[in-house]
Amino acid sequence: IHLAPGDPTYLLVGAEVQDPELLTRIRKTFGLDRPLHEQLLIYVAQILQGNLGDSYWYRAPVSTLIIGRLPATLLLMSSALLFAVVFGILLGVYSSRKPYSLTDNVITTSSLVGYSIPLFWLGQLLIVIFALWLNLSPFGGFTSVPTEKIMTAEGIFDILHHLILPAFALGTAQLALIYRLTRANMLETLGQDYIITARAKGLDENAVV
């Protein structure tokens, strides 16, 4: 990034500020006046001590900002993972019961498309369709209710309402992967001798699966 034109100091004070003394003081404060290898060593040393620095935008420690957003991040990631695991396994088992049928081919093709779509593009597409066109989902955010109502039924429902689209977008690629693995393992297992024996003895197909 040091090969690119521009001065990071102006990101802090604005391009219109031309006070040489102020710019020099800021460069010294943030170590921008030191050689590149010294800047790197200082940065790594601070990271190893748990000091992630301060956010220029929020004017607050980066670690504090990360901790403050951790609950929402964990909720989103766990929801996406739960969605991917549950529906990936269900679809994989369902497809393996009728391999190479129309339903199986449609689900397999859809999973390939879902795995191939870039996440950032899928997210924008979902926002356009469900938030902009159909008005079924909020555009973003964590919740729309006041803080004191978050733990109520209304607050929980509102959080889930905000969670559906991002969880679906994040979980799609993992769902496709889990589906393919489940389907392949189910097909292999359903061809084993003990499965054939169970069917030959008249065991119910649902019990076999």
TIZA-551740 format. One record per residue (C-alpha): residue in three letters; y, z, x. Coordinates in steps of 0.2 Angstrom, whole numbers. Each point is the difference from the previous one (the first is absolute). Layout:
REM TIZA-551740
SITE	ALA	Y	Z	X $
...
This chain:
REM TIZA-551740
SITE	ILE	0	0	0 $
SITE	HIS	12	2	15 $
SITE	LEU	-1	-19	3 $
SITE	ALA	8	-3	-17 $
SITE	PRO	19	-1	-1 $
SITE	GLY	9	14	-8 $
SITE	ASP	3	19	4 $
SITE	PRO	-9	14	-10 $
SITE	THR	16	10	2 $
SITE	TYR	9	-10	-13 $
SITE	LEU	-14	4	-13 $
SITE	LEU	6	18	2 $
SITE	VAL	18	-2	-1 $
SITE	GLY	3	-17	-8 $
SITE	ALA	4	-17	8 $
SITE	GLU	19	3	-4 $
SITE	VAL	1	15	12 $
SITE	GLN	6	-6	17 $
SITE	ASP	5	17	8 $
SITE	PRO	-8	-1	18 $
SITE	GLU	0	18	2 $
SITE	LEU	-9	4	-16 $
SITE	LEU	-13	-14	4 $
SITE	THR	-3	7	17 $
SITE	ARG	-2	18	-7 $
SITE	ILE	-13	-6	-13 $
SITE	ARG	-10	-10	13 $
SITE	LYS	0	15	11 $
SITE	THR	-5	12	-14 $
SITE	PHE	-15	-11	-5 $
SITE	GLY	-5	-5	18 $
SITE	LEU	4	-18	-3 $
SITE	ASP	10	-1	17 $
SITE	ARG	-16	4	9 $
SITE	PRO	-13	-13	7 $
SITE	LEU	-13	-6	-12 $
SITE	HIS	-15	9	8 $
SITE	GLU	10	16	0 $
SITE	GLN	3	-3	-19 $
SITE	LEU	-18	-3	-3 $
SITE	LEU	-6	16	10 $
SITE	ILE	13	11	-9 $
SITE	TYR	-6	-7	-17 $
SITE	VAL	-18	3	4 $
SITE	ALA	3	17	6 $
SITE	GLN	10	5	-16 $
SITE	ILE	-15	-7	-10 $
SITE	LEU	-12	10	9 $
SITE	GLN	10	16	-4 $
SITE	GLY	0	-4	-18 $
SITE	ASN	19	-6	0 $
SITE	LEU	1	-16	-10 $
SITE	GLY	19	0	2 $
SITE	ASP	13	-2	-14 $
SITE	SER	2	-13	-13 $
SITE	TYR	16	-10	2 $
SITE	TRP	1	-5	-18 $
SITE	TYR	-4	17	-8 $
SITE	ARG	7	11	13 $
SITE	ALA	-15	11	0 $
SITE	PRO	-15	4	11 $
SITE	VAL	-13	-14	-2 $
SITE	SER	-14	13	-1 $
SITE	THR	8	9	-14 $
SITE	LEU	2	-17	-9 $
SITE	ILE	-18	-4	3 $
SITE	ILE	-6	17	-7 $
SITE	GLY	11	-2	-15 $
SITE	ARG	-8	-16	-5 $
SITE	LEU	-18	5	5 $
SITE	PRO	-5	6	-17 $
SITE	ALA	5	-16	-9 $
SITE	THR	-9	-10	14 $
SITE	LEU	-16	10	-1 $
SITE	LEU	0	-2	-19 $
SITE	LEU	2	-19	1 $
SITE	MET	-13	-3	13 $
SITE	SER	-13	12	-8 $
SITE	SER	3	-9	-17 $
SITE	ALA	-2	-17	8 $
SITE	LEU	-16	5	9 $
SITE	LEU	-7	8	-16 $
SITE	PHE	4	-17	-9 $
SITE	ALA	-8	-10	13 $
SITE	VAL	-16	10	2 $
SITE	VAL	-3	3	-19 $
SITE	PHE	3	-18	-5 $
SITE	GLY	-7	-8	16 $
SITE	ILE	-17	9	-3 $
SITE	LEU	0	-4	-19 $
SITE	LEU	3	-18	2 $
SITE	GLY	-12	-1	15 $
SITE	VAL	-14	7	-10 $
SITE	TYR	4	-10	-16 $
SITE	SER	0	-17	10 $
SITE	SER	-16	4	9 $
SITE	ARG	-9	2	-16 $
SITE	LYS	4	-19	-4 $
SITE	PRO	1	-8	17 $
SITE	TYR	8	-18	0 $
SITE	SER	4	1	-18 $
SITE	LEU	17	-6	-7 $
SITE	THR	6	18	0 $
SITE	ASP	-6	4	17 $
SITE	ASN	8	-16	7 $
SITE	VAL	17	4	-9 $
SITE	ILE	0	18	7 $
SITE	THR	-5	-5	17 $
SITE	THR	14	-14	1 $
SITE	SER	12	13	-7 $
SITE	SER	-4	12	13 $
SITE	LEU	2	-13	14 $
SITE	VAL	17	-4	-7 $
SITE	GLY	5	18	-1 $
SITE	TYR	-6	3	18 $
SITE	SER	10	-15	6 $
SITE	ILE	17	3	-9 $
SITE	PRO	13	8	12 $
SITE	LEU	4	18	-7 $
SITE	PHE	18	-3	1 $
SITE	TRP	-1	-16	-10 $
SITE	LEU	-12	8	-13 $
SITE	GLY	12	15	-2 $
SITE	GLN	15	-12	-4 $
SITE	LEU	-11	-10	-12 $
SITE	LEU	-5	15	-10 $
SITE	ILE	18	6	-1 $
SITE	VAL	6	-17	-6 $
SITE	ILE	-14	-1	-13 $
SITE	PHE	-2	18	-7 $
SITE	ALA	17	7	3 $
SITE	LEU	12	-15	-2 $
SITE	TRP	-9	-11	-12 $
SITE	LEU	-11	11	-10 $
SITE	ASN	11	16	2 $
SITE	LEU	-16	11	1 $
SITE	SER	3	9	16 $
SITE	PRO	15	7	10 $
SITE	PHE	7	-10	14 $
SITE	GLY	-3	14	13 $
SITE	GLY	2	18	3 $
SITE	PHE	-11	16	-2 $
SITE	THR	6	6	-17 $
SITE	SER	14	-2	-12 $
SITE	VAL	0	18	-8 $
SITE	PRO	10	15	6 $
SITE	THR	-7	11	14 $
SITE	GLU	-3	14	-12 $
SITE	LYS	-12	-11	-11 $
SITE	ILE	-11	-7	14 $
SITE	MET	-14	13	-4 $
SITE	THR	0	-3	-19 $
SITE	ALA	-11	-12	-9 $
SITE	GLU	15	-12	-1 $
SITE	GLY	3	1	19 $
SITE	ILE	-18	-3	4 $
SITE	PHE	-1	-15	-11 $
SITE	ASP	16	-7	7 $
SITE	ILE	-6	2	18 $
SITE	LEU	-16	-9	-5 $
SITE	HIS	10	-14	-8 $
SITE	HIS	9	-2	16 $
SITE	LEU	-16	1	10 $
SITE	ILE	-10	-14	-8 $
SITE	LEU	7	-15	8 $
SITE	PRO	2	6	18 $
SITE	ALA	-18	7	-1 $
SITE	PHE	-7	-16	-7 $
SITE	ALA	9	-10	14 $
SITE	LEU	-5	11	14 $
SITE	GLY	-18	2	-6 $
SITE	THR	-4	-18	-4 $
SITE	ALA	-5	-5	18 $
SITE	GLN	-11	15	2 $
SITE	LEU	-7	-3	-18 $
SITE	ALA	-5	-17	5 $
SITE	LEU	-8	6	16 $
SITE	ILE	-10	14	-8 $
SITE	TYR	-5	-12	-14 $
SITE	ARG	-8	-13	13 $
SITE	LEU	-9	14	9 $
SITE	THR	-7	8	-16 $
SITE	ARG	-5	-17	-7 $
SITE	ALA	-9	-5	17 $
SITE	ASN	-9	17	1 $
SITE	MET	-5	0	-18 $
SITE	LEU	-7	-17	1 $
SITE	GLU	-10	5	16 $
SITE	THR	-6	16	-8 $
SITE	LEU	-5	-9	-17 $
SITE	GLY	-12	-11	10 $
SITE	GLN	-10	14	8 $
SITE	ASP	-18	2	-5 $
SITE	TYR	2	17	-8 $
SITE	ILE	13	-8	-12 $
SITE	ILE	-12	-14	-4 $
SITE	THR	-13	13	-3 $
SITE	ALA	11	10	-12 $
SITE	ARG	4	-15	-10 $
SITE	ALA	-18	-5	-1 $
SITE	LYS	-5	17	-7 $
SITE	GLY	13	-3	-14 $
SITE	LEU	13	12	6 $
SITE	ASP	17	-3	-10 $
SITE	GLU	12	-11	10 $
SITE	ASN	14	13	-1 $
SITE	ALA	-11	13	8 $
SITE	VAL	-5	-12	14 $
SITE	VAL	18	-4	4 $
